[in-house]
Amino acid sequence: MTLKKSDKIIAIFGVIILIVAAVGIYLYAGVEEKEEMPIMEEKPVFEIMYDEVYSVVLPDNQDYTIKPKILGSSSNLYMVEINQQNLKSVDVFVEYSDNKVGFLPNLGIIGRIGADTITVIVYDSQENELGRAGVKGSGNISIAVKSDASMISMEPIEAEDLQEAITKLEERYIDYNEEYTIKISLKTGLWGKIRERLLGKDSFQLDITYSFYDYYIIETIPGDDSDGDGDLPPTGENQGSQTWSPMAYPGKN
């Protein structure tokens, strides 16, 4: 069969169109495949851990003796400021020793007649009473001024590097600053007043302690679950982790 010249031209254009369409489909499929398979780099993940650190703070007044008055009771005031990030608790301890317990100290309850009574009261900077306790004769007093304060969020941190992780961790820190006043009073009966005038002052020991959370971070390897526990925080034995502590000293802000 002999094709006309016009039919040959149409056939040639048809072949060209098919070739161009095939090339276009190939190129489009290649670009789409590349877009569906991007190369993503996972950021390091830092787990947050913590230790509880305990410290002692001294009051402004360190005279731990007290002498009764002829009328009423005598009192000493002690002020202390707690300035600490991530505070957990504050406790006041008083160990009291009457210099001469009672009228006849070897006769049990009878011997405690006339013994001195010491009372401890703790106030905050707004003069709110936070705790009160007392003891007669000799003994110990413990007042929990603040306990079990809130912790920061323990959600793991994603960061480009260690410095960014530490910065994000420190942004979660909780600042705490409070000034406490501790009032220690001594009360005695008539015999006690006379006796104290002859025998001198009573003595006690005042200790103020506080604790805080010391947070640090452990870098984990993304996707490293070869031991089957890839979703769990690493332990000290994990060879794919490293520990950093941005705050390691009491009182650091």
HELIX and SHEET records of a PDB file:
HELIX    1   1 LYS A    5  GLU A   36  1                                  32    
HELIX    2   2 GLY A  108  GLY A  111  1                                   4    
HELIX    3   3 LEU A  162  GLU A  170  1                                   9    
HELIX    4   4 LEU A  190  LEU A  199  1                                  10    
SHEET    1   A 4 THR A  65  ILE A  66  0                                        
SHEET    2   A 4 ASP A 202  THR A 220 -1                                        
SHEET    3   A 4 VAL A  45  VAL A  57 -1                                        
SHEET    4   A 4 ILE A 157  GLU A 158 -1                                        
SHEET    1   B 4 THR A  65  ILE A  66  0                                        
SHEET    2   B 4 ASP A 202  THR A 220 -1                                        
SHEET    3   B 4 LEU A  87  SER A  97 -1                                        
SHEET    4   B 4 GLY A 139  LYS A 146 -1                                        
SHEET    1   C 3 THR A  65  ILE A  66  0                                        
SHEET    2   C 3 ASP A 202  THR A 220 -1                                        
SHEET    3   C 3 GLN A 242  TRP A 244 -1                                        
SHEET    1   D 4 SER A  74  ASN A  83  0                                        
SHEET    2   D 4 ASN A 177  LYS A 187 -1                                        
SHEET    3   D 4 THR A 117  TYR A 123 -1                                        
SHEET    4   D 4 GLU A 129  LYS A 136 -1                                        
END                                                                             
